[in-house]
Amino acid sequence: MRTKLRFFPTRHSRNQDESRAFSGHFVQDSGNKGLITGLPLALLGAVLVFFAPVGASAGDVAVEKTAIGEIVEFSADTVQQIPNQDPVPGKLYVSKEKIRMEIGTGDTRKIIIFNSTAGKTLHLNPARKQYMEIQWPTGKSDRPHTSTRQPLPGDPNHLCASPQLECAMLGKDEKVGDRTTEKWELVRKIQVEGRDPQTMRFLVWVDRELGANIRQEIYSNGELEESSEFRHIEKGAQPETLFQVPTDYQRVSMPRPQSPAH
């Protein structure tokens, strides 16, 4: 089975730092019995904003902690929408060191648990009672990963300060449900040799109290590709059992990529 990795929106970028501008949007597709399939870019990107970038130095992390503060624990319903497709419901649980994301319902329901304390991600398939464990790579400084979230638009350390991005606040008191947010536009033009230029545009609604983008819209060359939103947000401590693998689940291994046929 072939595993595909995509960084979004910098799909053709060779510089991993550039992908952090949009909260490290990452998708992994695999054929291993549906354990890792079609993770929603907008939703996953909104979740990964809570984690510091891989390979940051201890000094970088200290600066980010000073600038953006501690993570707020909360739960929320999530909705991911791709044009001309049915919306995909889900759940999100955020604690100080762990995040649980549920996607879909019934036999298609998937669960992803990010554990910054152990430095790993768990992919659970409730229909098959199976799970896969993926250890995070060690950063350049060999430090453990932390749960410090990446900066949001408007924060001092956000990559909106880089020349590759055009960022603008479109509204300071935008309502998303009963939450007050800042609405930001982030634009990146991508030029790839031999291809037409591509303009990626993100609209993000930043909830400063939660420290999260609670709504995101992704556009490519003016066309809406997908959106995600947090709803029914409730602040409070999350039970530790949410971040544990049930005892009756069987662990399976990550499939190895097949070598191309000669």
N, C-alpha and C positions, 0 to 999 in steps of 0.2 A: 504494500500500500504506500502511496506517495503522500508525504506530509507537505502542506503548503503553508508558508509563513507570509503574512502581509503586514506591513506597517502602513498606517493610514493617517493623514492623507499623502505623506511623502512616499508614495508607492515605489518610485524609481530612485529614491535617495540612497546613497551609500553611507550617509552620515547619520548615525543613530541619534546624535544630539538633536538633529533637526526634527525628528519625530516627536520629541518631548513637547514641542509647542502646542500640541493638541492632546496632551495628557497621555502620551504613550499608547495610542490606539493600536491594538494588536489582535490579530485573529489567527487561530491555528485550526486547520481542517485536517481531519484524519479519518481513516476508514475503520478504526478499531471499534466496531459495534456501537457506533454512535456516542462514544464517550466524549469526543471533542468534535463538534460539528457546528459550523455556521454561527460562531459566536457573534452577537450584534456589535458592530463597531462603535456606534454612538453610545450605547449603554455601557459596554466594557470600558470605553475611554473615560466615561464619567466616573466609573468605579476606580480606575487606576490612578486617578488624580490624588488619591490618599497616600500613595507610595512614593518614596524618594527615588530618583533615577538610579539605575544600576551603574556602578562604577564611580559614583560621586565620592569625593574625599570626605574625611571626617569633618574637615573645616567647612565644606559646602553644606553638610547636613546641619551643623551648628547654626550657620547663618539662616537656613530655611526655618529652623525651629523658632529662632528669634523673630523672624519676619511674619510667620503665619500662625503660630500658636499650636495648641493641642487639637487633636481630632475630637469631634463631638460624636458621641454614640447615638445612633438612631436606626429606625426601620422605615421602610417605605414600600408601597406597591410600585412596580415599574411597567411601562408600556413602551414597546419598540414598534415603530411603524415604517414599513417600506412601501412606497407608492404601488398601488394596484395589488397589494397583498393584505391578508388579514393581519390585524395587530397582534403582536406577541406579548402576552402578559407575563409578569414575573414578580419576584420579591427581592428585596435587598435588606441585609442586616449588617450594620457597621459597628464594630467595637474598636477599642483602642489599638489592638494589634492584629485583628482578623476581620475579614469581610466574607459574607456568604451571599452569593447571587444565584437565584433560581430563575430559570428561563423555560417558558412553555408550560403545558399542562398534559396530564394523562401520560401516554406512552412516550411522548416527545419531551417530557420534562427532564431538564438537566440541571445539575447543581454544581457550582464552582465555589471553592473555598480558598481564599488567599490567606496564608498564615505567615505574617512577617516575623514572628518570633522564631519559628522553625525554618523560615526561608524556603517555603514550598507552596505549591498549588495542588489542590485536590480536585479531580473531576469525577463526579458521582453520576451514575446512571440508575435512578430508582427502579425503572422497569426491569432491569436485569440484575439489580442488587450487586453492581460492580463498581469499582472505583480505580482511578489511576492517580499515581502520585508523581509529581514532577518537581524535582529539586531546583531551586533557583541557582544560577551561576554565581560564583564568588566575584565580587567587585574588584576593581584594580587594586584597591587598598587592602583587599582580603578582609574587609570588615563585614559583619553580618548585615543583612538588609534591615532597614528600619521601617516603621509605619508612618514616618513623616510624609505627609502628602506633598505633592508637587505644587508650586505656586499657581494661583489662579490669575486670570487676566486682571491687570491692575496692581498685582503684587510686585514688589521690587525685583524679584528674581525671575519673573516670568519671561519667556522668550519673545514676548511682544516687543521687547527692547531691541531685538535683533533686526538687521536690515532686510532679512528674508521675508519678514511678516509685516502686514499692514493691519493695525488693530485700532478699533475705535469703540468707545462706549456710546451706545445708541439710546440708552435710557437708564435712569438711576433708580426709579421706583416702579419697576415692572412687576405686575402680579402674575405668579404662577400658582394657581389654586389660592390658598390663603397665605402663601409665602411672598415676601417682598424681595425682589432680586435686582441685580444690575444686568442689563442686556448688552452683550458685547458682540462685535463682528471681528472675525479674524480671517484674513485673506492671504493666500500664498499662491504665487504664480510659478508653475513648474515647466521648465524647458528641457526636453529630452531630445538629443540629437536624432534626427530622422523622423520626428513625430511633431504633430501640432502642439502648440503650447496648451497647457492645462491650468485652469484657474480653480483652485479649491477654496471654498468659502464655508466658514463655520459661523453659526449663530449660537451663542451660549448664554444661558441665564444663570448668573452667579449668585448663589445664596451665601452671603458673607457669614451669617450666623452658623450655618452648618459647615462652611468651608467646602462647598461642592457646587458643581454645575448641575442644577436640578432639571434643566431642559437643554437639549442640544439638537441642532439641525445641521446636516451635512449636505453641501451642494457641490457638484462638479460641473464646471462650465455652465452655470446657471440653472442646472437641473437638480431638483431635490432628490438625494439618494436615500436618505433615511433620517429618522428622528427618534429621540428617546426622551422620556419624562419620568420624574419621580412624583408619585401622588400619595395622599394620605400619610404624610410624614409624621412620625411620632418619635420624639427625642426620649432617650433613656437607655440604661444599661441593657445589654443583650445577653441572654443565657449562654453559658459556655457550651452546652450540649448542641447548639446550632452549628458549631464549628468542628464537631467530632464525627468521624465515620461510624455509622451503625455497625454493631458487632457482627451482624449476619451478612455484611457485604464482603465480596471476594475481590481481592486485589488482582489487577491485570497489568501487564507490562506495556510500555509505550512501543508501538510498532516501529521497526527499523525501516528507513526509506529504502525502496528497491533500487538497485543499480540500473541505469539505463541499458536497454538491450543493445548489443553490438551486431 
